[in-house]
Amino acid sequence: MDTVIEFENVTYNYPLTDKPTVKNLNCKLEKGKFYGVIGENGSGKTTFCLLIRGFAPSFYQGELKGEVLINGKPTVEYKTGELSLKIGYVFQNPFNQISGVKETVFEEIAFGLENFGIPVDEIEKRVIEVMESTKISHIAEKNPFELSGGQQQRVALASVLVLKPDILVIDEPTSQLDPEGTESVFEIIAKLKESKKTVILVEHKIDLIAEYADEIIVLEKGEMIRFGDKQEILSDISLIEHGVQLPQMAILGNELMKQGIPLDYIPVTEKQAEK
Ligand code: ADP
């Protein structure tokens, strides 16, 4: 087992709050796996993501107890900027990602690389490659602020992927998008699944989590109430009482079992149900 991210008894308080937002988190995330983070609004999903990236406590200045380790080293011991090459972070709202200082999509994506002193021809090659894989080559010369939400989120993803991080933290990438935009973003996420990257994805659309995640983390009021195999967790009907939305297929499967219809296992995706 190759642990890349580890939470050791992590409790985190935002400044000026009297109780912690996340409490006693313990988990080890393995290299190359795809983790889905679920739980109702306010359960601490974004805070969990910010802790991995080291933004909490650095940017948010809260109080951290315990340790979040990336490749065995606490996030607080990394130098400024060091984690941005290791961990790509995609925000809920692409507006937070786009620098606002570049006039074209091409320049926007190249911007991150320029900050790391990478040679110009290498930058160009990498930007062209990532624009192809995220299907935005045709908008290379457009202003990032004149794009649709789906296009902006793909630019945000491209500007993170171009840095070739081993770990990707993606916080509800489709919350601001229409179905078409959502689909275009999930085409990219499907490709990440094939890469060797470690992915942490927060997403409300539970069918997408069911399709892509290997393992699930369930948060409730800042506590990690479940962590483990997707099949086991997403078919557990008792989680509904904890504010967790389950896939329709799992609800149906549970209902059939209750009525005495035997199933080999409870499906959590439509693909499984078809079998
Ligand atoms: P989720 O992503 O599951 O909706 P969050 O991690 O965004 O949960 O937030 C959990 C709780 O943490 C929120 O209900 C809020 O009370 C608190 N919180 C989030 N951000 C801040 C902040 N910057 N300052 C103070 N409290 C915050």
Residues whose N, C-alpha, C, O or C-beta is under 5 A from the ligand:
A	BS01	ADP	Y14 P15 T21 E40 N41 G42 S43 G44 K45 T46 T47
